Amino acid sequence: MAKITILGAGITGLTIAAQPSSQPPSPTHQITIIARDLPADAPSQRWSSPWACAGWVALGGGTALERQMQLDALAFLRRVAAEHPAAGVRAVRLVDGPTTWFAEGVEGFEVLGDGLGGGETRVGYGSVVVNPGVFLGWLKDRLVREGVMVLRVAEMRALTEKVVGYLGYLEHDVLINASGAGARVLEDVRDEEVVTDRTYTVLIKSDFEGALVHRGVGVYTYFFGRGDGTAVLGGVSEPVGNVVKSCREVYEELFPRAHATFPEQFPTKDFTDYEIVEDLVGIRPLRPAGVRVEKEVINGLNIVHAYGTTIGGYIHSFGLAQEVTRLVEGYISESKA
């Protein structure tokens, strides 16, 4: 039985641990997740997964592999929504802009307008909305019940750093680097392609249960209903080095934009006309070069890198996890040869 360690307990690390090769009734690997931050911790600016909005929205561009990972993740998340109502994942109808590369890979795709007469081309398709505050904890608890070990560790300086487990130093045949923003500072990774920005979104009282996206020039506006009487409006982003915006500054940017973009849901631009439940200020690690999912041997340690999903941690999630599993199995096969 191979020993697999996953660095990171965000959406990427958890979904990697949830792959079939680690699950009962006949697990083929012993899985351990190690992380500084864990689901159910108090809100923190040190990691990004709890702050996601999070809906599945097709990301433009990218490689064929990245596009396939997105589609695989959507299919898996829709199965979770259908089979596990307590997981915090809801199937929704999403209305999006004119991006269409995914048309053959999603359920119920249709063009809602052709853009004639000055209107924007819109498309609709079957998607999901995820409540991270529910889903991350649900998935972690499920993994623990199925035998995955979750271990809190101090912030690691390097992938090759020794980690103390319950029975001495933790040993692994493969280490999966799902560290997100940590990939920039780990001494044996130092990926300068990774940068971090700050995001602002607002949770408001709303009976809206769908999902809307508008891809503007330099701005990205979305409204995701969570099905619990609330919905997330976003977003505003900026470099983390900037002075943190006040709530009022965020409102005065977001609500007029929402009114102009989604007038049916936002009949006025005045934020005082809406009941604000929570201000969500988080971080997200960006990697303009794209997702890094590849093998590397560092000082004799078998590594699989799995980070760089930019705004798409949940969008790639289970699809990225499937690709990581394929790479891990490659290491295992090589060791048996």
Buried (B, 14 or more C-beta within 10 A) or exposed (E): EBBBBBBBBBBBBBBBBBBEBBBEEEBEBBBBBBBBBBBEBEEEEEBBBBBBBBBBBBBEEBEEBBBBBBBBBBBBBBBBBEEBEEBBBBBBBBBBBEBBBBEEBBEEBEEEEEEEEEEEBBBBBBBBBBBBBBBBBBBBEBBEEBEBBBBEBEEBEBBBEEBEBEEEEBEBBBBBBBBBBBBBBBEBBEBEEBBBBBBBBBBBEBEBBBBBBBBEEEBBBBBBBBBEEBBBBBBBBEEBEEEEBEEEEBBBBBBBBBBEBBEEBBEEBEBEEBEBBEBBBBBBBBBEEBBBBEBBEBEEBBBBBBBBBBBBBBBBBBBBBBBBBEBBBBBBEEEEE
